Amino acid sequence: MAARQGPKTSGRDPDIERRKKRPPKTEAKQIRFIREGDTGHATKSQQHFILDTGSKWNMRADIDKKLVFPECVPTTLRPDIVVWSQSLKMIVAIELTVPWEERCEEAYQRKKEKYTELMTKCRERGWKAWLFQEEVGCRGFPAQSVWRMLQAMGIVGKARKTAVRQLGEAAERSSCWLWHRRDDLSWKPSADE
């Protein structure tokens, strides 16, 4: 049997030749996808935060169903948090939902539909109005909407990362508490908790 010989290569290394024939690498362009109805994100140099203005800001939270929406528009709706400046005529409504992670998009759309008319009325009365529908999954995974809201409000960098982590942990603790109390007749916290 004769030994098989490979193709003759005139003394050149085939690996070097193969590398030479490759086209030069180019940077891959990233495509930024934008949700329907959103305008996208500003670059860092153009970015302005909602709370940047040095005016007096007020805040109300819907604790024990006692939130009364600011006087700019009469309504019976109660977002979880409302931040507003009377002098600037600016208002921010934040609605938090803690759904099963797979249902975050559905929760986002449901809350958007619920509060869109209210925000439109605010704008018709001369207010700048923002609505943030936030979803933190019941197993502790904050949706991208949380990151965007904190960024828009001016909470950036390490503070934003910490806030998102704390929101996730709070949702997970609350879900765990509800699970442990699932058979109780009353879900009110006891004195020792």
C-alpha positions in Angstrom: 0.0 0.0 0.0 1.2 3.4 -0.9 0.9 6.1 1.7 -1.6 8.8 0.8 -0.2 12.2 0.2 -2.1 15.4 0.6 -2.1 18.2 -2.0 1.2 19.8 -2.7 1.4 23.2 -1.0 4.6 24.8 -2.2 5.9 25.0 1.3 3.2 27.3 2.7 1.2 26.6 5.9 -2.4 25.9 4.9 -3.8 27.5 8.1 -2.0 30.8 7.4 -3.3 30.8 3.8 -6.9 30.1 5.0 -6.7 33.1 7.5 -5.5 35.4 4.7 -8.5 34.7 2.5 -11.0 35.8 5.2 -12.5 39.3 4.7 -11.7 41.8 7.4 -14.0 41.8 10.5 -16.4 44.7 10.7 -18.3 45.9 13.7 -21.8 44.5 13.7 -24.5 47.2 13.8 -27.0 46.8 16.6 -30.6 47.2 15.9 -32.7 48.8 18.7 -36.2 47.6 18.7 -38.9 50.0 20.0 -42.3 49.0 21.3 -45.3 50.2 19.2 -46.3 53.7 20.4 -42.9 54.4 22.1 -40.5 57.0 20.7 -37.3 55.2 21.7 -34.5 56.3 24.0 -32.5 59.5 23.8 -28.7 59.3 23.8 -26.9 60.2 27.0 -26.0 63.7 25.7 -29.6 64.5 24.8 -31.2 62.9 27.9 -33.4 65.0 30.2 -35.0 63.5 33.3 -38.6 64.3 34.4 -37.5 65.4 37.9 -34.6 67.5 36.6 -36.4 70.8 37.1 -35.8 72.3 40.5 -39.5 72.9 41.2 -41.4 71.7 44.2 -42.6 68.1 43.7 -45.4 66.4 45.6 -46.0 62.7 45.9 -49.0 60.5 47.0 -49.1 56.8 47.2 -52.2 54.6 47.3 -51.9 53.0 50.7 -55.1 51.5 52.1 -57.0 52.8 49.1 -56.8 56.4 50.3 -55.1 58.1 47.3 -56.9 61.1 46.0 -55.7 62.1 42.5 -54.4 65.7 42.3 -56.9 68.4 41.5 -55.8 68.7 37.9 -58.5 66.2 36.7 -61.4 64.8 38.7 -61.3 61.0 38.6 -62.1 57.9 40.7 -58.9 56.1 39.4 -56.1 55.6 41.9 -52.7 54.9 40.4 -50.3 53.4 43.0 -48.1 56.5 43.0 -48.6 60.0 41.7 -45.8 62.6 41.5 -46.7 66.1 40.4 -45.6 69.8 40.3 -48.4 72.3 40.4 -46.2 75.2 39.3 -44.8 73.3 36.3 -48.1 71.6 35.5 -46.3 68.2 35.3 -47.7 64.9 36.6 -46.4 61.3 36.7 -48.7 58.4 37.4 -47.0 55.1 38.3 -49.1 51.8 38.3 -47.4 48.7 39.7 -48.5 45.2 38.9 -47.1 42.0 40.2 -48.1 39.3 37.7 -46.8 35.9 36.8 -43.7 36.6 34.8 -45.2 35.2 31.6 -48.1 37.7 31.8 -46.1 40.9 32.2 -46.9 42.1 28.6 -50.6 41.5 29.2 -50.5 43.4 32.5 -48.7 46.3 30.8 -51.3 46.6 28.1 -54.2 46.3 30.6 -52.9 49.1 32.8 -52.1 51.2 29.7 -55.7 51.0 28.5 -57.0 51.7 32.0 -55.1 55.0 32.5 -54.6 56.3 28.9 -57.9 58.4 29.1 -56.9 59.9 32.4 -53.5 61.0 31.0 -55.2 62.4 27.9 -57.5 64.5 30.1 -54.5 65.8 32.0 -52.8 66.8 28.7 -56.0 68.5 27.5 -56.0 70.7 30.6 -52.4 71.8 29.9 -50.4 69.4 32.0 -47.4 67.4 30.8 -48.4 63.9 31.8 -46.5 60.6 32.0 -47.9 57.1 32.7 -45.6 54.3 33.8 -47.1 50.8 34.0 -44.5 48.8 35.9 -44.4 45.0 36.2 -42.4 43.1 38.8 -43.0 39.4 38.4 -44.3 37.6 41.4 -41.0 35.5 41.5 -39.0 38.7 41.7 -38.1 39.5 38.1 -38.6 43.2 37.3 -39.7 43.8 33.7 -37.8 46.3 31.4 -40.6 48.8 32.1 -39.2 49.3 35.7 -35.7 50.1 34.3 -37.2 52.6 31.8 -39.3 54.4 34.4 -36.4 54.8 36.9 -34.2 56.1 34.0 -36.9 58.6 33.0 -37.3 59.9 36.5 -33.5 60.4 36.9 -32.6 57.4 39.0 -29.6 56.1 37.1 -26.4 54.1 37.6 -25.9 52.2 40.8 -29.0 53.7 42.4 -31.2 52.4 39.6 -29.6 48.9 39.8 -30.1 48.8 43.6 -33.7 50.0 43.3 -34.6 47.3 40.7 -33.0 44.6 42.9 -34.9 45.8 45.9 -38.2 45.9 44.0 -37.6 42.3 42.9 -36.8 41.2 46.4 -39.9 42.9 47.8 -42.2 41.2 45.2 -40.6 37.8 46.0 -41.0 38.3 49.7 -44.6 39.4 49.3 -45.5 36.4 47.1 -43.8 34.1 49.6 -45.9 35.6 52.4 -49.1 35.2 50.4 -48.2 31.6 49.7 -47.6 30.8 53.3 -50.9 32.5 54.3 -53.0 30.9 51.5 -55.1 28.8 53.9 -55.6 31.6 56.5 -59.0 33.3 56.7 -57.4 36.7 57.1 -54.3 38.0 55.4 -53.7 40.9 57.8 -50.2 40.9 59.2 -50.0 39.7 62.8 -48.4 41.8 65.6 -45.2 39.8 65.6 -44.4 40.4 61.9 
